[in-house]
Amino acid sequence: MEKYRVVKEEAQEADVYNDGFPFPSYNSSDVITIKRYLVQVRGFLFWHTVKSFKKILPAARLLKHLRALTDL
């Protein structure tokens, strides 16, 4: 059974504008997609995030290091 894994997560965030009105307005063209790679460990019921990275290479290095530690 796998104990560690890397998962790619994409989240969308919208920029908030305040055009002098009391309520913020959202412009659909200003949606930002954030990509990150999560290194996760298996818990009793769920997967828990150990660390998140913007690029895949550091995430893969940490995953390899954690797997090497558990093989000892």
C-alpha positions as CSV (number, residue, x, y, z in Angstrom):
1,M,0.0,0.0,0.0
2,E,1.2,3.4,-0.9
3,K,2.3,5.6,2.1
4,Y,3.3,8.8,0.3
5,R,2.1,10.5,-2.9
6,V,2.3,13.7,-5.0
7,V,-1.0,15.3,-6.1
8,K,-1.4,18.2,-8.6
9,E,-4.0,20.7,-7.3
10,E,-5.5,23.5,-9.4
11,A,-7.4,26.3,-7.6
12,Q,-9.1,29.3,-9.1
13,E,-9.1,32.7,-7.4
14,A,-10.8,35.9,-8.6
15,D,-9.4,39.3,-8.3
16,V,-11.7,41.6,-6.3
17,Y,-12.5,45.1,-7.6
18,N,-14.1,47.9,-5.6
19,D,-15.4,50.5,-8.1
20,G,-16.6,52.9,-5.4
21,F,-19.5,50.7,-4.5
22,P,-19.9,49.2,-1.1
23,F,-19.9,45.7,-2.6
24,P,-16.9,44.2,-4.4
25,S,-17.5,43.3,-8.1
26,Y,-16.0,40.3,-9.8
27,N,-14.8,40.4,-13.3
28,S,-14.8,37.0,-14.9
29,S,-11.8,37.7,-17.1
30,D,-9.6,38.2,-14.0
31,V,-9.8,34.6,-12.7
32,I,-6.3,33.3,-11.7
33,T,-5.5,29.6,-11.8
34,I,-3.0,28.5,-9.2
35,K,-1.2,25.2,-9.8
36,R,0.7,23.5,-7.0
37,Y,2.0,20.1,-6.2
38,L,1.2,18.5,-2.8
39,V,3.3,15.9,-1.1
40,Q,0.9,13.8,1.0
41,V,1.1,11.1,3.6
42,R,-1.6,8.5,4.3
43,G,-3.3,8.9,7.7
44,F,-5.8,6.6,9.3
45,L,-8.7,7.9,7.3
46,F,-7.4,10.7,5.0
47,W,-4.4,11.9,3.1
48,H,-2.6,14.7,4.9
49,T,-0.4,17.3,3.2
50,V,3.2,17.4,4.3
51,K,4.3,20.3,2.0
52,S,3.2,22.1,-1.1
53,F,5.4,23.2,-4.0
54,K,5.0,25.4,-7.1
55,K,7.0,23.0,-9.3
56,I,7.1,19.3,-9.7
57,L,10.8,18.7,-9.3
58,P,11.1,19.7,-5.6
59,A,8.0,17.7,-4.8
60,A,9.5,14.6,-6.5
61,R,12.7,15.1,-4.6
62,L,10.9,15.2,-1.2
63,L,8.8,12.2,-2.2
64,K,11.9,10.2,-3.1
65,H,13.5,11.2,0.2
66,L,10.5,10.2,2.3
67,R,10.2,6.9,0.6
68,A,13.9,6.2,1.2
69,L,13.4,7.0,4.9
70,T,10.6,4.5,5.2
71,D,12.6,1.7,3.5
72,L,15.3,1.8,6.2
